[in-house]
Amino acid sequence: MKALSIKQSWANLIAEGEKTIETRKWATDYRGSILIVSSRSPKIDLAGFALAIADVVYCRPMTLQDETTAHCRVYPNAYAWVLQNIRKIQPFAVRGKLGLYDVEMP
């Protein structure tokens, strides 16, 4: 499954369904299910674990209207990765990487 590492506390917010836009300085053509992996840093609860699966349904330049659901302010060259159908999973350890990467599901 495709995976994306996200820093805390944003990874937890996605897993809870409170953050439905992830922002990056790069766009993606990928659409479909993605594993949400919590980065190992900073070291807070569940750092270094897969937490949820979400569907990437759209990617576009970030706008001011995205700030609330992205839980961050617009920044230069930001892209909004629109997430839907977020579902929590039983957490399992994952060694994260940069960019989109593949993870074998247990």
N, C-alpha and C positions, 0 to 999 in steps of 0.2 A: 504494500500500500504506500502511496505517496505520503510524505510527512513534512512538517514544517516546525522548526524549533522557534519558540516564542518565549521571551523573557517573562518572568513573574513580575508583577501580579497579573499581567495581561492574560497569560495562559489560563489561570484560574477563572478570570472573568469570562473568557470564551467558554470554558467548560460549564460554567453556570448559566450560559445563555445571555449574559448581560452585555457582552461585547460581541457585536455581529459584523464588525468591520475590522479587519487586520490591515495595518498599513506597512508598506515597504517602499524603498526607493527604486524598485524595479517592478515591472509589470509581469504578468504571467498569462499565457494562453491556455494554461491547464484549467479544465473544468471537471468537477467530480469530487469524490470523497477524498478527504485529507485527514491524516492523523495529526492531532494537536499535541506537540511535545513541549513540555516545560524545560527551558534551559537550566543548566546546572547552576547558573549564576543569575541573580543572587541566591544564596542558599536559604530558601524559605520552604515551607511545606510542599512536598512533592516535586522538588527540583530534580530534573533528570528523569522524569517519568512521562509516558504517554497518558493523557488525561481524557481525551474526547475525540470523536470523529465529527467532522463538519463537511458540508458540501460547499465547494467554491463555485458560485453561480455566475459571478461577474467580476471583472477587474477594470477599473477606470481611474482617471486622475481624481485625487481626493478633493472634496469641496468643503466649504465652511459648514454645510449642513451635515457632514459626516462626523463632526467633532464629538457629538454626544455618544453615538453608537461605537465610535472608534476609541473613546476614552483618551483622546489626545488632541492637541491642536494641529491644524494644517501646517505642514512644513514644506520647504521647497522640494519639488520633484516627487512628492508623495503619491503613491497609488493606493486606492482603496480596494482591498480584496473582500468582496461581499460574501458573507457566510450565511448559510441557512441549514435547517435540519440538524442542529447541533445536538449530539447525544453523548452523554458521559459514558465512559467505559471503566472497567476494573483497571486501575492504574498498573502499569508494568514499566520496568526500567528500560530506557532507551539511551543510547549514546548519540547525542545530537550532532548535526552537521550544519554547514551553511547552505542556503538555498533549499530547493525541494530535493528530497532524497527518498530512497525506498527503505521500508522497514518490513520485516517479516512479522506478521501478526501471530501471537501465540495461539 
